[in-house]
Amino acid sequence: MSAFAPTSPQACIWRDRAEALIAEHRIDGRAFINGQRVSSLGGATFDCLSPIDGRLLGVVARGERADVDAAVSVARQAFDDGRWARQPPAERKRVLQRLAELMIQHKDELALLETLDMGKPIQYSLSVDVPLAARCINWFGEAIDKIYDEIAPTPHTALALIQREPIGVVGAIVPWNYPMLMAAWKLGPALACGNSVVLKPSEKSPLTALKLAELAIKAGLPEGVFNVVPGYGHEAGEALALHMDVDALGFTGSTRVGRKMLEYAGQSNLKRVFNELGGKSAFVVFDDTDSVERAADTVAGSLFFNQGESCNAPSRLLVHESIADEMVARIVAQSSAYQPADPLDPSTVMGALVDEGQLRSVLGYIDVGTQQGARCVAGGAQALADTGGFYVQPTVFDRVDNSMKIAQEEIFGPVLSVIRFKDEAEAIRLANGTPYGLQASVWSQHIDRAHRVARALKAGTVHVNQYDEDDITVPFGGFKQSGNGRDKSLHALDKYTELKTTWIRINGA
């Protein structure tokens, strides 16, 4: 039975679906290797618990080195025999677009698995995660038969062909906050280019990745081309990153683990590593903004979305001292609209943190913020503890110094640090004053200032008078310790292809 009080008929429908899924043991946590579900070779499993109420969803195969070896072996065989890599681009396009169609057809099941597994509100699993993941797969499928190779402008005595070739076996390690979407960001370009993929989803949210693999086979992807090995990072993840037969690694996660990925590449075969890592994004509001209210609404909505579990969350609000009090008051008022509630209720806008460990981490940062002298003006405590789930109130700290721990480290929870500045130079210095450089935002009605500050900010994406507007056509990635390479857009193809030059001498020319 649900720990939440009955609400709307729509909420009851989703709860009933969840009850049936769990009671009938229809959640299959086995790995997916060579086109079929398999138990781990050693028989090991781990429990998959829902952050909504702590209940057991099912057991998941605990992949280890032997399982990774098996998955990489079949992926290599599939690549070498050309069952996918040598398919015409138009055929790869057809399969990927069919996969995207199946994702939409199965959107309710995928959304429910995503919400049960990591706690995000069902309305966003339905309206954001599933459709954007499907659009990503479809877009790269649509693009791949429109990518042309090149002929270099060599002397007339030679012909130099420059061609993209698939890199081979791609290892993909994705995080728990957007499990399906982050998987799609890797799978779309990697598969479109003709590679084979071994995906290691987070042990905290493996369910939709496993379902995607089933749908891929149904869409016509050859067996062995896409394999999923669930498990822990220090076991399956490390084995994949160290594997001598993995040619490239796409990783999304923390900067701490991203460093390990680079170490593993150096210890193995110098595989390419593309890291999309953490962030501490600055949301900079000048006193000449045309709407303090809109800026306040935007920072609140962007930060509290997905419970603050977003690498690009604008967790540092840098605001001119003359409008800071008004800005803070508006955000505090807005925070009441983001109180955590039942993720299976379609009206809920903030759900549960992914697990107890993340709950304790976020509450620990809140305690440190208070101890270091920041002023907590909203939230600051656990919520809905009687449900058995892991919920935190939307929290706002004012009078934060940029040197404080809550301003320097990625919290990955609904915690906002408000930092006041006096002038443009100070705003730029503070905005750039962290190890990260993923995203930023500038709010000013003067175009010169907007351009000037946007150019000065060290971030992969700088928004002007908005935040988080996005499209698959636009690259995503960061500067500094926020990573390297880019997901999304045609630039993502660079990560999963090799450039080969074929130089032909033309005799007698």
Secondary structure, 3 states (H helix, E strand, C coil): CCCCCCCCHHHHHHHHHHHHHHHCCCCCECEEECCEEECCCCCCEEEEECCCCCCEEEEEECCCHHHHHHHHHHHHHHHHCCCCCCCCHHHHHHHHHHHHHHHHHCHHHHHHHHHHHHCCCHHHHHHHHHHHHHHHHHHHHHHHCCCCCEECCCCCCEEEEEEEEECCEEEEECCCCCHHHHHHHHHHHHHHCCCEEEEECCCCCCHHHHHHHHHHHHHCCCCCCEEECCCCHHHHHHHHHHCCCCCEEEEECCHHHHHHHHHHHHHCCCCEEEEECCCCCEEEECCCCCCHHHHHHHHHHHHHHHHHCCCCCCCEEEEECCCHHHHHHHHHHHHHHHCCCCCCCCCCCCCCCCCHHHHHHHHHHHHHHHHCCCEEEECCCEECHHHCCCEECCEEEECCCCCCHHHHCCCCCCEEEEEEECCHHHHHHHHCCCCEECEEEEECCCHHHHHHHHHHCCCCEEEECCCCCCCCCCCECCEECCECCCECCHHHHHHHEEEEEEEEECCCC
